[in-house]
């Protein structure tokens, strides 16, 4: 199965109707069974695969909740991030927008969790509360600490809050994988065990790629906005312009940043056999496997 690539994050996939997605799933199923209708071209199969992968979970094959799909990341993120970075000066605005952002993140994390791990609702709630508290705490604290510093520093506060929250949210949300491990597969695609070492690697990679995904939009946009504000006086007497301009800049940057950040890590990741648990190594030795690496789905 292909690794995650630019297609996952293509925002045009948000516009696909349920019937189109179901037809794509059906065509792929027929293609796998070599029963596809006569005259179906490779292009049509490839297009169906792109549609299917944008909307169905790779392990459970269930259709994912629309706001949680990677294709919704650009429109959802640009709107929330743009507003969060426009209204960052007052504590009520910080509380509200950091809360909205963490609610959106929680939906994305839940929708893209690794398929085998059934996350109890109580844990979802705890992770969500912890991440929101962390984001709000960092944002309010840094706002106070940077109030005497140049305006650009203040504009970067939301990014620090979002990065900190990711480091709390993703490991908490997926702690069942850290305690129970994730399925690791040999070169034939057979599950050879559940590895906690692979789970740790998966969660570290996902946290890093999420922060990487936010960096261009949240670190470049403040610099651009600050320049527009100080050098062009664009917003003088037109304060209402700041939000749409900021949302537009972030949307433009995210269109390129999301697929790049997703592509940094394949969805199917690998781990050296020497790094997994002894019981899995033992099992491989007993079956005379020559595998040097095992693969696992790291989630997004």
C-alpha positions in Angstrom: 0.0 0.0 0.0 1.3 3.4 -0.9 2.7 5.8 1.7 0.9 9.0 2.5 1.5 11.5 -0.3 0.3 14.8 -1.5 -3.1 13.4 -2.5 -4.3 12.9 1.1 -4.1 16.6 1.8 -5.7 17.7 -1.5 -8.5 20.1 -0.3 -10.5 19.4 -3.5 -11.3 16.0 -2.1 -13.6 17.7 0.5 -16.0 18.4 -2.3 -16.5 14.7 -3.3 -20.0 13.4 -2.6 -20.7 10.3 -0.6 -21.9 8.5 -3.7 -18.7 9.3 -5.6 -16.6 7.9 -2.7 -18.7 4.7 -2.5 -18.3 4.2 -6.3 -14.5 4.6 -6.0 -14.4 2.1 -3.2 -16.5 -0.4 -5.3 -14.3 0.0 -8.4 -11.1 -0.6 -6.3 -12.7 -3.7 -4.8 -13.6 -5.1 -8.2 -10.1 -4.2 -9.5 -8.5 -6.1 -6.7 -10.6 -9.1 -7.5 -9.8 -8.7 -11.2 -13.5 -8.2 -12.0 -13.4 -4.5 -13.0 -15.9 -3.6 -15.8 -14.6 -3.8 -19.4 -12.9 -0.6 -20.7 -11.8 0.7 -17.2 -8.5 2.5 -17.7 -5.5 2.7 -15.3 -6.2 6.4 -15.0 -9.7 5.7 -13.7 -8.4 3.1 -11.2 -5.7 5.6 -10.0 -8.3 8.4 -9.6 -10.6 6.0 -7.6 -7.6 5.1 -5.4 -6.9 8.8 -4.7 -10.6 9.4 -3.8 -10.7 6.3 -1.7 -7.5 7.1 0.3 -8.7 10.6 1.0 -11.8 9.5 2.7 -11.5 5.9 4.1 -9.4 4.8 7.0 -6.5 2.7 5.8 -7.0 -0.1 8.4 -10.7 -0.1 9.3 -11.9 0.8 5.8 -14.5 3.0 7.4 -15.5 6.3 5.8 -13.9 9.0 8.0 -15.8 12.0 9.5 -15.3 14.8 7.1 -13.7 17.5 9.4 -11.2 14.8 10.5 -10.0 13.9 7.0 -6.6 15.2 5.9 -8.3 16.8 2.8 -10.1 19.1 5.3 -6.9 20.2 6.9 -6.2 23.1 4.6 -9.7 24.8 4.7 -10.2 24.0 8.4 -6.7 24.9 9.5 -6.4 28.1 7.5 -9.6 29.5 8.9 -9.0 28.6 12.6 -5.3 29.4 12.5 -5.9 32.7 10.7 -8.5 33.8 13.3 -6.4 32.5 16.2 -3.4 34.6 15.0 -5.5 37.7 14.3 -7.2 37.7 17.8 -4.3 36.8 20.1 -4.1 40.0 22.2 -6.9 39.6 24.8 -7.3 36.7 27.2 -10.9 35.9 26.2 -10.0 35.8 22.5 -6.9 33.5 23.3 -9.1 31.2 25.4 -11.8 30.9 22.7 -9.5 30.4 19.6 -7.1 28.0 21.4 -10.2 26.0 22.5 -11.6 25.9 18.9 -8.2 24.9 17.6 -7.8 22.0 20.1 -11.4 20.8 19.4 -10.5 20.6 15.7 -7.2 18.8 16.5 -9.0 16.3 18.8 -11.4 15.5 15.9 -8.4 15.0 13.5 -6.5 12.8 16.0 -9.5 10.7 16.7 -10.4 10.2 13.0 -6.8 9.3 12.0 -5.9 7.1 15.0 -4.3 3.8 14.3 -7.2 1.4 13.4 -6.7 -1.3 15.9 -6.6 0.9 19.0 -10.1 1.5 20.3 -9.7 4.8 22.3 -12.0 4.9 25.3 -14.1 8.1 25.4 -12.8 9.0 28.9 -9.2 9.1 27.5 -10.3 11.2 24.6 -11.8 13.7 27.0 -8.7 13.7 29.2 -6.4 14.3 26.3 -8.6 17.1 24.9 -8.8 18.8 28.3 -5.0 18.5 28.8 -4.1 19.8 25.4 -6.5 22.7 25.6 -5.3 23.6 29.1 -1.7 23.4 27.9 -2.4 25.6 24.8 -4.3 28.2 26.8 -1.7 28.2 29.6 1.2 28.7 27.2 -0.6 31.3 25.2 -1.8 33.4 28.2 1.6 33.0 30.0 3.6 34.0 26.9 1.3 36.9 26.1 2.0 38.4 29.5 5.8 37.6 29.3 6.1 39.2 25.8 3.9 42.2 26.3 6.9 44.5 26.5 8.7 43.0 23.6 8.4 43.9 19.8 5.0 43.1 18.3 6.5 40.3 16.1 7.3 38.3 19.2 3.7 38.5 20.4 2.5 37.4 17.0 4.5 34.2 17.4 2.8 33.2 20.7 0.0 31.2 19.1 2.6 28.9 17.3 4.4 28.2 20.6 1.0 27.3 22.2 0.0 25.0 19.3 3.4 23.2 19.3 3.3 22.6 23.1 -0.3 21.3 22.9 0.7 18.8 20.2 3.4 17.3 22.4 0.7 16.7 25.1 -2.2 15.8 22.9 -0.9 13.1 20.6 0.9 10.9 23.1 -2.0 11.1 25.5 -4.6 10.3 22.9 -2.6 7.3 21.8 -1.3 6.1 25.1 -3.1 2.7 24.6 -0.6 2.1 21.8 2.3 2.9 24.1 1.1 0.4 26.7 -0.2 -2.3 24.3 2.0 -1.7 21.2 1.1 -1.5 17.5 1.0 -4.3 15.0 4.4 -4.9 13.3 4.4 -6.8 10.0 7.1 -8.9 8.4 8.2 -8.8 4.7 5.1 -10.8 3.7 2.7 -8.5 5.4 2.0 -10.9 8.2 1.5 -9.5 11.7 4.3 -10.9 13.9 3.4 -9.1 17.2 2.6 -5.9 18.9 5.6 -3.6 19.6 5.7 -0.7 22.1 9.0 0.4 20.5 7.2 0.8 17.2 4.4 2.7 18.9 6.9 5.1 20.5 8.5 5.7 17.1 5.1 6.2 15.5 3.9 8.8 18.0 7.2 10.7 17.9 7.0 10.9 14.1 3.4 12.0 14.1 4.0 14.7 16.8 7.0 16.0 14.9 5.2 16.0 11.5 2.2 17.9 13.0 4.5 20.6 14.4 6.3 20.7 11.0 3.0 21.1 9.3 2.1 24.1 11.5 5.5 25.8 11.2 5.4 27.5 7.8 2.0 29.0 8.3 2.4 30.0 11.9 6.0 31.2 11.7 6.1 32.9 8.3 2.6 34.5 8.5 3.5 36.7 11.5 6.6 38.0 9.7 4.5 38.8 6.6 1.7 40.4 8.7 4.2 42.4 10.7 5.8 43.7 7.6 2.4 44.7 6.0 1.5 46.4 9.3 4.6 48.4 9.8 5.8 49.1 6.2 2.6 49.5 4.2 0.1 50.8 6.8 -2.4 48.4 5.0 -4.4 47.9 8.2 -4.4 51.5 9.4 -8.1 52.4 9.8 -9.0 49.0 8.2 -8.5 46.6 11.2 -11.2 44.3 9.7 -8.8 43.5 6.8 -6.4 41.7 9.1 -8.4 38.5 9.5 -9.2 37.8 5.8 -5.6 38.7 4.8 -4.1 36.4 7.4 -6.5 33.5 6.6 -5.5 33.9 2.9 -1.8 33.9 3.5 -2.1 30.8 5.8 -4.2 29.0 3.2 -1.7 29.7 0.5 1.2 28.4 2.7 -0.7 25.4 4.0 -1.6 24.3 0.5 2.1 23.5 0.0 3.1 22.7 3.6 0.5 20.0 4.5 1.4 17.6 1.7 5.2 18.2 2.3 4.9 17.5 6.0 2.8 14.4 5.3 5.3 13.2 2.8 8.2 13.5 5.3 7.0 10.4 6.9 5.5 7.5 5.0 2.2 6.3 6.6 3.8 2.8 6.7 6.9 3.3 8.7 9.6 0.7 9.5 11.7 -0.3 12.5 14.8 -2.4 12.7 14.2 -5.9 14.0 17.0 -5.3 16.5 15.0 -2.5 18.1 11.7 -4.4 18.7 10.9 -6.5 21.8 12.8 -9.7 22.5 9.6 -11.9 22.2 9.0 -10.6 18.6 12.7 -11.2 17.7 12.4 -14.7 19.2 9.3 -15.5 17.1 11.1 -14.3 13.9 14.1 -16.5 14.7 11.8 -19.5 15.3 10.2 -19.0 11.9 13.6 -18.6 10.2 12.7 -15.1 9.0 15.4 -13.1 7.4 13.6 -9.8 7.9 15.9 -7.0 8.9 13.0 -4.5 9.3 9.4 -4.7 10.2 6.7 -2.2 9.1 3.8 -0.6 10.9 1.1 1.9 10.3 2.0 5.0 12.2 -1.3 6.8 11.8 -1.3 10.5 10.8 
